[in-house]
Amino acid sequence: MVRYINGKDRPTEILVRTATGDGTTTDFTVTQGMTVAKVIVSLNGVLQRPTTDYTISGTTLTFNSAPTSAEDIQIKEMPI
């Protein structure tokens, strides 16, 4: 559940997105307005480095290399 401040579109809680790598997909969806400074990304629990391992443009987070098949992807969007 995501709560909002004063009915605005800024969440007050961390939104966690999960996915599973397939060895070919590099693009994943994030909320509009997210930047590399506002997300924490991990693959199988290993933190990824912003701009080195992934970038964000608009609503798309792009990994520089596709996460391997069955790799657990976690994207945490911060309410900042």
C-alpha positions as CSV (number, residue, x, y, z in Angstrom):
1,M,0.0,0.0,0.0
2,V,1.3,3.5,-0.8
3,R,0.1,6.4,1.2
4,Y,0.2,10.0,0.0
5,I,0.9,13.3,1.6
6,N,-2.1,15.7,1.5
7,G,-3.6,13.8,-1.5
8,K,-0.5,14.7,-3.6
9,D,1.3,12.2,-5.8
10,R,4.3,11.9,-3.5
11,P,4.3,8.6,-1.6
12,T,5.3,8.5,2.0
13,E,6.3,4.9,2.1
14,I,8.9,2.9,0.2
15,L,7.4,1.1,-2.9
16,V,9.1,-2.2,-3.5
17,R,9.0,-3.7,-7.0
18,T,10.2,-7.2,-7.7
19,A,10.9,-9.1,-10.8
20,T,12.9,-12.1,-12.0
21,G,15.7,-11.9,-14.6
22,D,15.4,-13.8,-17.9
23,G,18.9,-13.2,-19.3
24,T,17.7,-10.8,-22.0
25,T,15.4,-8.1,-20.5
26,T,17.2,-4.9,-19.4
27,D,14.3,-2.5,-19.0
28,F,12.0,-2.4,-16.0
29,T,9.2,0.1,-15.0
30,V,9.6,2.6,-12.2
31,T,7.3,5.4,-11.1
32,Q,7.5,8.7,-13.0
33,G,9.9,11.1,-11.3
34,M,12.2,8.4,-9.9
35,T,15.9,9.0,-10.4
36,V,19.0,6.9,-9.6
37,A,19.2,9.0,-6.4
38,K,15.7,7.9,-5.3
39,V,16.0,4.1,-5.8
40,I,17.9,1.2,-4.3
41,V,18.4,-1.7,-6.7
42,S,19.6,-5.2,-5.9
43,L,20.2,-8.4,-7.8
44,N,20.0,-11.5,-5.6
45,G,20.5,-9.2,-2.6
46,V,23.6,-7.5,-4.0
47,L,23.3,-3.8,-4.2
48,Q,23.8,-2.3,-7.7
49,R,25.6,0.9,-8.4
50,P,23.6,3.8,-9.8
51,T,24.8,5.0,-13.3
52,T,27.4,2.1,-13.3
53,D,25.0,-0.8,-13.2
54,Y,21.7,0.9,-14.2
55,T,20.2,4.2,-15.3
56,I,16.8,5.7,-15.1
57,S,15.0,7.7,-17.8
58,G,11.4,8.6,-17.5
59,T,9.6,5.5,-16.1
60,T,12.3,3.1,-17.3
61,L,15.1,1.6,-15.3
62,T,17.7,0.1,-17.6
63,F,20.4,-2.3,-16.5
64,N,23.7,-2.1,-18.4
65,S,23.7,-5.9,-18.6
66,A,20.5,-8.1,-18.5
67,P,20.0,-9.8,-15.1
68,T,20.6,-13.5,-15.6
69,S,17.9,-16.1,-15.8
70,A,16.1,-16.6,-12.4
71,E,18.0,-13.7,-10.8
72,D,15.9,-11.9,-8.2
73,I,15.5,-8.2,-8.9
74,Q,14.4,-5.8,-6.2
75,I,13.8,-2.1,-6.9
76,K,13.0,0.1,-3.9
77,E,11.5,3.5,-4.7
78,M,12.2,6.1,-1.9
79,P,9.6,8.8,-0.9
80,I,12.1,11.7,-1.3
